[in-house]
Amino acid sequence: MELARQAGKYKGRTPKTATHARIVALRRAGHSITKTAELAACSVSQVKRVWAMRESE
């Protein structure tokens, strides 16, 4: 995988944009990280990762 990544042929899994949008919308609505994870049917770590990514943009 490392050689393919260096050659630009391996880019990893594509993000689920619908889930990411739902996470951002729920967090902006004032839900906690735990509640957002429950409502979006994902893990707490995914909520933290997506929220941090959106905040850095």
N, C-alpha and C positions, 0 to 999 in steps of 0.2 A: 504494500500500500504506500509506503514511503516513497518508493521510486515513481509510482504512478502520480502521487501528489506533487512531487517535484516537477514531473513532466506536464502537470496541469490537466491530467486525465481523471483524477479522482477529486471530487469536490465535496463528497459527503452526502448525507441525506438532505433532501429539500425540506425546508420548514413548512409546517402546516399554517398557512396564513390565516385561515379562519379561526383557529385556536388562538393564535397570537393576537388577533384583533379582539377576540372575546376577552382575553386576559387583560389587555390594555383598557378596554371599555369598563370592565368590572372594577379595576383598580382606580380608574378616574372617577367612577361613581362613588368611591369611598369605602369599598369592601376591603377587609383585611386580606393578608396574603393567604391565610388558611381558608377563609371563606371563598376567596377567588378560586383557589385550587379545587374546592368541592364543587362549585358551580360550573367551572370549566372542565371538570372531569380530567384533571391532570395532577401532576405532583407539585408539591410546594417548591421544590427546587426548580422546576420548569417555570413557575410563576416568577420566582426571583430572577432567573436568568433572562426571561423575556422582558421583565420590567426594567432591569438594569440596562439591557440593550436599548430599549426605547428611551430611557432617560439620558443615555449618552449621545443620542442623535441630535 
